[in-house]
Amino acid sequence: MTRLAVLLLAGGLLALPVLAAEDAKPAEKSGLKSVKLVETPAPPKPVKATRAEREAAMRLDPLGRAAFFNREFVNDPTDIEAGLALSEAQRALGSPKEAADTAHRVLLFAPQNYEALLAAARGHIANNDAFYAIDPLQTATTLKPNDWRAWSLLGVAYDQTKRSEEALTMWDKALSLSPDNPAVLTNQAMYKAGNGDLAQAETILRRAVTLPGATIQVRQNLALVLGMQGKLAEAEKLLRQDLPPDVADKNLAWLQASLKPAGATAPARDWNSLKGG
């Protein structure tokens, strides 16, 4: 039986028929068509390279690594491994700003990722924007206070921003965590060289090159310090040990030009634009 619903409308009463449950008709009998909801399919998950493919890509030259991991990172912007590999390859290619930008993109999804903080700082330092490396490095030292790398890089950032005393303190801290570390010793030595103490810089670098883990950069910095003191024969030996002949020739020419008397024409390019390490 039909019931009446009474509604108050503009001061009067309006009666509307309401079908009871037993009086309701199926949609198909009443002439109404049912509407089905169509679910939008989820986007397919990004297909990543296999572990073997990634390991093979890591053995490519910097250009090849950059191309491979750029595809991976575009495919999945939350892929921390791909972002870090791309940042490192960009820095190796001489694109430090892009390397820093890529590392910061990783930090958007992983703000506490230690390696991404270091990668961002390295990019800023290489781009002579060390001021912007300080904040991520300070964060990194709180995350892993016993890892020497952040302290050493923080020393470089302080040195580049003319905070010399703080730089020396950071390197002392790094060496307390990793005694006889050639990378930290090299940072100290180049600070000494930059402040005119070439003899002390040479002493530190001669020690650093004998230590396990000493890299081409350590030896090339020793070559630079030796050459700046006029010890060109020994500097040339180190240059030719690690660098192709044409690069070694250019670096040696730079050193010879830097030793010209005051008033002579200065070298057209600096050491950093020449060294191949």
Contacts in CASP RR format, 6 or more apart in sequence:
PFRMAT RR
TARGET T0000
AUTHOR 0000-0000-0000
METHOD contacts of the structure
MODEL  1
MTRLAVLLLAGGLLALPVLAAEDAKPAEKSGLKSVKLVETPAPPKPVKAT
RAEREAAMRLDPLGRAAFFNREFVNDPTDIEAGLALSEAQRALGSPKEAA
DTAHRVLLFAPQNYEALLAAARGHIANNDAFYAIDPLQTATTLKPNDWRA
WSLLGVAYDQTKRSEEALTMWDKALSLSPDNPAVLTNQAMYKAGNGDLAQ
AETILRRAVTLPGATIQVRQNLALVLGMQGKLAEAEKLLRQDLPPDVADK
NLAWLQASLKPAGATAPARDWNSLKGG
1 20 0 8 1.000
1 23 0 8 1.000
2 17 0 8 1.000
2 18 0 8 1.000
2 19 0 8 1.000
2 20 0 8 1.000
2 23 0 8 1.000
3 17 0 8 1.000
3 18 0 8 1.000
3 20 0 8 1.000
4 15 0 8 1.000
4 16 0 8 1.000
4 17 0 8 1.000
4 18 0 8 1.000
5 15 0 8 1.000
5 16 0 8 1.000
5 17 0 8 1.000
5 18 0 8 1.000
6 13 0 8 1.000
6 14 0 8 1.000
6 15 0 8 1.000
7 13 0 8 1.000
7 14 0 8 1.000
7 15 0 8 1.000
7 16 0 8 1.000
8 14 0 8 1.000
27 33 0 8 1.000
27 34 0 8 1.000
28 34 0 8 1.000
46 75 0 8 1.000
46 76 0 8 1.000
47 75 0 8 1.000
48 72 0 8 1.000
48 75 0 8 1.000
48 76 0 8 1.000
48 79 0 8 1.000
49 57 0 8 1.000
49 68 0 8 1.000
49 72 0 8 1.000
54 72 0 8 1.000
54 81 0 8 1.000
54 85 0 8 1.000
57 64 0 8 1.000
57 65 0 8 1.000
57 68 0 8 1.000
57 69 0 8 1.000
57 85 0 8 1.000
58 65 0 8 1.000
58 85 0 8 1.000
60 68 0 8 1.000
62 89 0 8 1.000
62 92 0 8 1.000
62 93 0 8 1.000
63 89 0 8 1.000
63 93 0 8 1.000
64 89 0 8 1.000
65 85 0 8 1.000
65 86 0 8 1.000
65 88 0 8 1.000
65 89 0 8 1.000
65 92 0 8 1.000
66 86 0 8 1.000
66 89 0 8 1.000
66 90 0 8 1.000
66 93 0 8 1.000
69 82 0 8 1.000
69 83 0 8 1.000
69 85 0 8 1.000
69 86 0 8 1.000
69 89 0 8 1.000
70 86 0 8 1.000
72 79 0 8 1.000
72 82 0 8 1.000
72 83 0 8 1.000
72 85 0 8 1.000
72 86 0 8 1.000
73 79 0 8 1.000
73 82 0 8 1.000
73 83 0 8 1.000
73 86 0 8 1.000
73 102 0 8 1.000
73 105 0 8 1.000
76 82 0 8 1.000
77 105 0 8 1.000
77 109 0 8 1.000
78 109 0 8 1.000
80 106 0 8 1.000
80 109 0 8 1.000
80 110 0 8 1.000
80 113 0 8 1.000
80 116 0 8 1.000
83 102 0 8 1.000
83 103 0 8 1.000
83 105 0 8 1.000
83 106 0 8 1.000
84 103 0 8 1.000
84 106 0 8 1.000
84 115 0 8 1.000
84 116 0 8 1.000
84 119 0 8 1.000
86 102 0 8 1.000
87 99 0 8 1.000
87 100 0 8 1.000
87 102 0 8 1.000
87 103 0 8 1.000
87 106 0 8 1.000
87 116 0 8 1.000
87 119 0 8 1.000
87 120 0 8 1.000
87 123 0 8 1.000
88 99 0 8 1.000
88 119 0 8 1.000
90 96 0 8 1.000
90 98 0 8 1.000
90 99 0 8 1.000
90 102 0 8 1.000
91 99 0 8 1.000
91 119 0 8 1.000
91 122 0 8 1.000
91 123 0 8 1.000
91 126 0 8 1.000
94 126 0 8 1.000
96 122 0 8 1.000
96 123 0 8 1.000
96 124 0 8 1.000
96 125 0 8 1.000
96 126 0 8 1.000
96 127 0 8 1.000
97 123 0 8 1.000
97 127 0 8 1.000
97 129 0 8 1.000
99 119 0 8 1.000
99 122 0 8 1.000
99 123 0 8 1.000
99 126 0 8 1.000
100 119 0 8 1.000
100 120 0 8 1.000
100 122 0 8 1.000
100 123 0 8 1.000
100 124 0 8 1.000
100 127 0 8 1.000
100 129 0 8 1.000
100 132 0 8 1.000
102 119 0 8 1.000
103 116 0 8 1.000
103 117 0 8 1.000
103 119 0 8 1.000
103 120 0 8 1.000
103 123 0 8 1.000
104 120 0 8 1.000
106 113 0 8 1.000
106 116 0 8 1.000
106 119 0 8 1.000
107 113 0 8 1.000
107 116 0 8 1.000
107 117 0 8 1.000
107 120 0 8 1.000
107 136 0 8 1.000
110 116 0 8 1.000
112 139 0 8 1.000
112 143 0 8 1.000
114 140 0 8 1.000
114 143 0 8 1.000
114 144 0 8 1.000
114 147 0 8 1.000
114 150 0 8 1.000
117 136 0 8 1.000
117 137 0 8 1.000
117 139 0 8 1.000
117 140 0 8 1.000
117 143 0 8 1.000
117 150 0 8 1.000
118 136 0 8 1.000
118 137 0 8 1.000
118 140 0 8 1.000
118 149 0 8 1.000
118 150 0 8 1.000
118 153 0 8 1.000
120 133 0 8 1.000
120 136 0 8 1.000
121 133 0 8 1.000
121 136 0 8 1.000
121 137 0 8 1.000
121 140 0 8 1.000
121 150 0 8 1.000
121 153 0 8 1.000
121 154 0 8 1.000
121 157 0 8 1.000
122 133 0 8 1.000
122 153 0 8 1.000
123 129 0 8 1.000
123 133 0 8 1.000
124 130 0 8 1.000
124 131 0 8 1.000
124 132 0 8 1.000
124 133 0 8 1.000
124 157 0 8 1.000
125 133 0 8 1.000
125 153 0 8 1.000
125 156 0 8 1.000
125 157 0 8 1.000
125 160 0 8 1.000
128 160 0 8 1.000
130 156 0 8 1.000
130 157 0 8 1.000
130 158 0 8 1.000
130 159 0 8 1.000
130 160 0 8 1.000
130 161 0 8 1.000
131 157 0 8 1.000
131 161 0 8 1.000
133 153 0 8 1.000
133 154 0 8 1.000
133 157 0 8 1.000
134 154 0 8 1.000
134 157 0 8 1.000
134 158 0 8 1.000
134 161 0 8 1.000
137 150 0 8 1.000
137 153 0 8 1.000
137 154 0 8 1.000
137 157 0 8 1.000
138 154 0 8 1.000
140 147 0 8 1.000
140 150 0 8 1.000
141 150 0 8 1.000
141 151 0 8 1.000
141 154 0 8 1.000
144 150 0 8 1.000
146 177 0 8 1.000
147 177 0 8 1.000
148 174 0 8 1.000
148 175 0 8 1.000
148 177 0 8 1.000
148 178 0 8 1.000
148 181 0 8 1.000
148 184 0 8 1.000
149 174 0 8 1.000
151 170 0 8 1.000
151 171 0 8 1.000
151 173 0 8 1.000
151 174 0 8 1.000
151 177 0 8 1.000
152 170 0 8 1.000
152 171 0 8 1.000
152 174 0 8 1.000
152 181 0 8 1.000
152 183 0 8 1.000
152 184 0 8 1.000
152 187 0 8 1.000
154 170 0 8 1.000
155 166 0 8 1.000
155 167 0 8 1.000
155 168 0 8 1.000
155 170 0 8 1.000
155 171 0 8 1.000
155 174 0 8 1.000
155 187 0 8 1.000
156 167 0 8 1.000
156 187 0 8 1.000
158 164 0 8 1.000
158 166 0 8 1.000
158 167 0 8 1.000
158 170 0 8 1.000
159 167 0 8 1.000
159 187 0 8 1.000
159 191 0 8 1.000
164 191 0 8 1.000
164 195 0 8 1.000
167 191 0 8 1.000
168 188 0 8 1.000
168 191 0 8 1.000
171 184 0 8 1.000
171 187 0 8 1.000
171 188 0 8 1.000
171 191 0 8 1.000
174 181 0 8 1.000
174 184 0 8 1.000
175 181 0 8 1.000
175 184 0 8 1.000
175 185 0 8 1.000
178 184 0 8 1.000
180 211 0 8 1.000
181 211 0 8 1.000
182 208 0 8 1.000
182 209 0 8 1.000
182 211 0 8 1.000
182 212 0 8 1.000
182 213 0 8 1.000
182 214 0 8 1.000
182 215 0 8 1.000
182 218 0 8 1.000
183 215 0 8 1.000
183 218 0 8 1.000
185 204 0 8 1.000
185 205 0 8 1.000
185 207 0 8 1.000
185 208 0 8 1.000
185 211 0 8 1.000
186 204 0 8 1.000
186 205 0 8 1.000
186 208 0 8 1.000
186 217 0 8 1.000
186 218 0 8 1.000
186 221 0 8 1.000
188 204 0 8 1.000
189 200 0 8 1.000
189 201 0 8 1.000
189 202 0 8 1.000
189 204 0 8 1.000
189 205 0 8 1.000
189 208 0 8 1.000
189 221 0 8 1.000
189 225 0 8 1.000
190 201 0 8 1.000
190 221 0 8 1.000
192 198 0 8 1.000
192 200 0 8 1.000
192 201 0 8 1.000
192 204 0 8 1.000
193 201 0 8 1.000
193 224 0 8 1.000
193 225 0 8 1.000
193 228 0 8 1.000
194 201 0 8 1.000
198 225 0 8 1.000
198 228 0 8 1.000
198 229 0 8 1.000
199 229 0 8 1.000
201 225 0 8 1.000
202 222 0 8 1.000
202 225 0 8 1.000
202 226 0 8 1.000
202 229 0 8 1.000
205 218 0 8 1.000
205 221 0 8 1.000
205 222 0 8 1.000
205 225 0 8 1.000
206 222 0 8 1.000
208 214 0 8 1.000
208 218 0 8 1.000
208 222 0 8 1.000
209 218 0 8 1.000
209 219 0 8 1.000
209 222 0 8 1.000
216 242 0 8 1.000
216 276 0 8 1.000
216 277 0 8 1.000
217 277 0 8 1.000
219 238 0 8 1.000
219 241 0 8 1.000
219 242 0 8 1.000
220 238 0 8 1.000
220 239 0 8 1.000
220 242 0 8 1.000
220 243 0 8 1.000
220 251 0 8 1.000
220 275 0 8 1.000
220 276 0 8 1.000
220 277 0 8 1.000
222 238 0 8 1.000
223 234 0 8 1.000
223 235 0 8 1.000
223 236 0 8 1.000
223 238 0 8 1.000
223 239 0 8 1.000
223 251 0 8 1.000
224 235 0 8 1.000
224 255 0 8 1.000
224 271 0 8 1.000
224 275 0 8 1.000
226 232 0 8 1.000
226 234 0 8 1.000
226 235 0 8 1.000
226 238 0 8 1.000
227 234 0 8 1.000
227 235 0 8 1.000
227 255 0 8 1.000
227 259 0 8 1.000
228 255 0 8 1.000
228 258 0 8 1.000
228 259 0 8 1.000
230 255 0 8 1.000
230 259 0 8 1.000
232 252 0 8 1.000
232 255 0 8 1.000
232 256 0 8 1.000
232 259 0 8 1.000
235 252 0 8 1.000
235 255 0 8 1.000
236 248 0 8 1.000
236 252 0 8 1.000
239 248 0 8 1.000
239 251 0 8 1.000
239 252 0 8 1.000
240 248 0 8 1.000
242 277 0 8 1.000
243 251 0 8 1.000
243 275 0 8 1.000
243 276 0 8 1.000
243 277 0 8 1.000
247 274 0 8 1.000
247 275 0 8 1.000
247 276 0 8 1.000
250 274 0 8 1.000
251 271 0 8 1.000
251 274 0 8 1.000
251 275 0 8 1.000
251 276 0 8 1.000
254 267 0 8 1.000
254 269 0 8 1.000
254 270 0 8 1.000
254 271 0 8 1.000
254 274 0 8 1.000
257 265 0 8 1.000
257 266 0 8 1.000
257 267 0 8 1.000
258 266 0 8 1.000
258 267 0 8 1.000
260 266 0 8 1.000
END
